Amino acid sequence: MKTKTIGFIGGGRITKIFLQAFQNKKTVFENVKVFDPNGETLDALKDLFPSIEKVESAMEAAKQDVAVLAVHPPVMMQTLEAIKDVVSEETLVVSLAPKITIAKMATVLGAAKIVRMIPNATSYINKGYNPVAFHPEAKKKCKKQFMKMVKALGKNFEVDENKLEGYAIVSAMLPTYFWFQWEEMQKVAEATGLEEKEAKRIIEATLKKSISIFFHSGLSTDEVKDLIPVKPIGESEEQIKEIYQTKLMGLYDKIKA
C-alpha cells in the first residue's frame, strides 16, 4: 500500500532502523528522500536501501509530506532554520531527538504540525516500544495518520511530552546497559564447554523467564532476589548501582529540556 512521501534529514542509525522496519513490513512510500552531510553515510544507506533518493540539502529532504528530523539536539535548531521556508502548515515534522521541545521547535516553524518520538532500536525488527508526543493543537486525524504510518515500527503510544526524556533513558537506551553483559555471558558459557547455539539458547530462555518472574510473580523485589542464594558478583552490586545512578541520572539531566 502506498502512503505519503517522506524525507529524512540525517542518514545514520535511526534512519536505517526506520527504513528497515518499513521494508520488513512492505510499507511503501511514493518517494523517500534522505539528506546527510556525510557522503559516505549516505552512500552506505543507499547500498542497503537502493530505492531511496539521495538529496543534497536538508531543505530538499524536507519538501515532503513528512519530514523526519533524525539529527542530534545540538544541531536541531540550525536544522529547523534550514528547512523553515519549505515547511508548510500541511507538512508533518517529526523530531526523533530529546531535549528540544515542541514549543521551541514551533518558534522556528510556526504553525507546522510537529510530532516528537523517541524510537527504540528494536523497531529494526518491528518490535519497538516508542513513545510519541504531539503538538497540543494536533487534530485527531493527524494523530491517527501518523500512528498508522509508523505502525511498522512496533508499539507506538502517546505520552505527555515531559516524559519523553525519561523514556529515552529507561527505554530507548536500555538495551545498551545489558547487551555487552549478555555477550560476556555467552563467552563464559562457551568457556565452560557449551556450544555457541546452546549458549545463546540458554541465555535467551533464562533472560525471558527472569524478566517474567521479576515483574509478574507477585513476589517483592527482595523475595525474587532471594530465590537464588549464591550471588557470584554480589560484592560488586553497590558499585554497579552507583554507576547506574551517576551515569544515567547525569545523562538525564543533560538531555532534559
N, C-alpha and C positions, 0 to 999 in steps of 0.2 A: 504494500500500500504506500503510495507516495504522499508525503506531507509537505511542509513548507521548506523554503530554502534556509540554510543555516551557515553562519560564518564563525570561525574560531579565531580569536586573537590570542596567539600562544599555541605552539605546536608540540608542547612537551608531554609529560607523563599523563596528565589528566585528560588532555585531548585524545591521546592514544586510548585511554580507558573508555571514554565516551564512544569513540569510533568503533572499538572492538565490541562493546555492548550492543551498539546498533547493528553491527554486522552479524553478530551471533543470532539476533532476533529478526534479521532481514528487514530492519527498519530502513526504508529508502527515502531519501530526500531528493527533491528536484535538482538541488545543487548544494555542494558542500565546499566552501572556500576556507582556506587556512592561511593565516599570516604568522610568521615568526621571524624576528630579525636575524636569527641564526640559520643560515642557509643549509648547513649540514643537518640540523634538527628537522628542518622542513623536508629535505630530501629523504631522510630516513623514514619519516612518516608517510611520504608518498610511496616509498617502496612497499610499505605494509598495506597501504590503502590506495591503490592506483586510481580509484575513481575520484579522489579529492582534487580540487583545483588549487594550486599554489598561487598566492597573490602577493603583491609587492608592498602593500601598505595595510595598516590597521583599518584605515578608512574604507578600503575596498572590501575587506572581510566583513565590515560592519554594515555594508549595503545589502543586507539580507532581511528576511522576515524575523529571524532570530540571530542575535549577536551574542556569542558566548565569550566572556572575558576570562580567559584561562591564564591570568598573569598574577604575579605576587603583589601583596599590598603596597610595597614601596613604589611601584610603577603604575598603580591603578589610576591615580588621579591624572597623570600625564596621558595615560591611555584614553581616558574619558575625554580629555581636551582634544585629543587627536581625532576622535570619532564624532564629536558632538554635532558637527554640521551635517552629518548624514543620518543621524538618528532622529526619527520622527516619532510622533505620538503612537504610531502603529508598530514601531519596532519593539520587539520584546528583547530587553537587555538582561542577560543572565550573568551574574558575578559568581565565581567559584572561590573567591578569596575571603578570608576572615578579616576582621578589623574595620574595613571600610563599610560604613553603614549605608542603607538605602537613602536615608536623608542626606548624607554627604554626597552620594552619587547624584542625587536629584538637584543639588546646587549647580551641577555642570550640565546635566542632561534635561533639566526642566521636567516636563510632564510625561517623559518617556515611561513606558511600562518596565518596571525594574523588579527583578527576582534575584534573591540570593540563595545559593545552595552549597552545602558542604558535602561533596560526594565521597564515598568510600572506595578504596582500591578494589574491594570485592565486587564492585559494579562491573569490573572486567569480565566476570563470569555471570553477570546478570543477577547477582545476589547482594547488591549494595544495600546499605541502611542509611538513607540520605535525607537529612532534614532540609526543609525548604521554608523560606520566609518571603512573603510578598509585600509589595508596596501597600500601605494602609488603604489606598483607594482602589486597589486591584479589584476588578469585577470577577464574579463567579465564573463567567465564561472564559476569561483569561486564565484563571487558575486551572480550570478543567482542561483547557487546551494544553497548558504546559505540562500538567501531570500525565496527560496522555502521550505527549511527545517523549517524555523521559521514562516511560514505563519500562523500557528495555533494561534500564539500569538496576532495577530491583525494587525494593520497597522504598517509596518516596512519600514523605508525610510533612504536613505543615506544622511549624512550631513558631513561637514568638521569636522575633529576630534577636532579642538579647540572650537567647540560649545557644545561638549558633557557634560561638567560640567554645562553649562547653562541649558541644558535640564534636568540634574539631579535635579537642584534646582527648576526650573519653571514647570517641568512636572512630573518627577518621584516622587518627594516628595510632589507635590502639594496637593494630597488628604489629607495628614496629617494636613494641615493647616485648613481644613474645616470639616473633619469627626466628630470631637468632638463637633463642633458647631451645626451640624445637629442633633447629639444625644441630645444635650441640648434643641434644638427647639422641638424635639419630646416630651421631658419631659414637656416642657412648654405647648405644645398642649394638652397633656393628663391631665395636671393640670387644664386646662380651661374647661374640660369636654368632650373633643373629644376622641373617641375610638382609640386604637392603630393603627388599619388598616387605619382608616380615617386620623389620623395624618400623617402616613407615606405617604399616597396618596397625601395629600395636600402639604406636604413639597417637595416631589419629583416633582410634577407637577409645583409648583411655581418656584423651582430652575431651572428647564429646561427652562421655559419661561423667567425667569430673565436673564439667560445667553444669550438667543436668542435676547432679546431686547437690552442688553448691547453691543453685538457685531454686530448685523445685522439690527438695526432700522434706521441707518443713523443719529441718534442723537449724539451729542457730549457727552462725559462722564458727564459733568456738567448738560446737559439737561436731561440725563437719571436719574441722582440722584435727579433732581428737580421734577420728576414726583410724588414722594411721599413726602408731606410736613412735616409729622411728623417723626422724627428720634429719637426713644427712647434711643438709645445708642450713639447718635451723639457726646455727650460730651466726649466719650472715643475714638473717631476716631483717634485723633492725637497720643494718646498713642499706639493704635494698629498699626498705620503706623510706628511708631518708632520701635516697636518690629519687624515688617517685615524687615525694613532696617538694623537694627543692627544684628538680629539673622541670617537672610538669607544671607545677604552680607558677614557677618562674616564667615558663613559656606562655602560660595562660595570661599572666599579667602583661606580657609584651603584645599579644595579639588581641586582647580585649579592647573593643572600641572605646 
